Amino acid sequence: MEEDERLLPILSNVARQHSLAAEYDGSGNKAGDISADDVDKLAQHFPLCMRHLHARVTEDHHLKHGGRMQYGLFLKAIGLSLEEALLYWKRVFQPRINDEKFAKNYAYNIRHNYGQEGKRTNYSSYSCAKIITTNHPGQGDHHGCPFRHFNADNLRATLRASQVPEPNIQEVLELVKNQHYQVACTRYYEVTHKVPQGQIDLIQHPNSYFDMSMGKTPTQNAKELDQKYTFAKENDTGAAAASASPLKGKPAAAAAAPFAAPGPVGPTKEKEKEVKPPTEDQSFDAMLEGDVPDF
Ligand code: SF4
């Protein structure tokens, strides 16, 4: 494969991750769009990673630091204001954590996420790439990506609980086995939302999943990207334009799926290259100033 051909989708992904991060940094003044009371009913639109965190905190009345960061920044980006976030977390931590302990040990962290403490950085919610490749969850942690971090039995049970038909569970597990985590999540979205295969672009961000599920983003710009890559290839080597597009074709397992795609586009292995797991875990907490104890 030509060097440019391999790099194009990767560079595009980097650019898109960048723009998605900007889109979901909470600065679009969506704060106030939702209240603490809305979170439970909106959870049906959360991607699996956030549904898992929502379920755990609702049942356990606690999340460790990694979970609070991943979930808290996601909630911020869907429109939970600082005041409503403080209310939500205080409520959901009860009765395990009383008001005094909450104010002492957790409120600072929440205000910090909203840029009201420390260096006053307005933190962005995490992209799929960041969740998949950094800060591997340890014992007692619930953050991370279920497609990346659950074992096969746990993921199978989770998919069954989400009413995913058995043939699609096998399909998703096969994608996961081959480390196509975001393709698996995209396939999960298609199946659970009854969207024909190939109609949406690869899931890149938990908040774009949410926005799509809420109908705020109809479908992503698969066709636009397809044209862009076709144009780039035609002006590059002059080789067949079709082979240059990262949106042509599908992973073998997905192509053989029972929900065969009527649409011409879909995610490919090339688009996933960027998010293969690193050889060693990196702690993104280290990137945050004012690190807080993990209560
Ligand atoms: S692929 Fe992204 S949105 Fe989907 S579960 Fe994993 S981290 Fe969440």
Residues whose N, C-alpha, C, O or C-beta is under 5 A from the ligand:
A	BS01	SF4	P47 L48 C49 C128 I131 C145 P146 Y181 Q182 C185 H205 P206 Y209
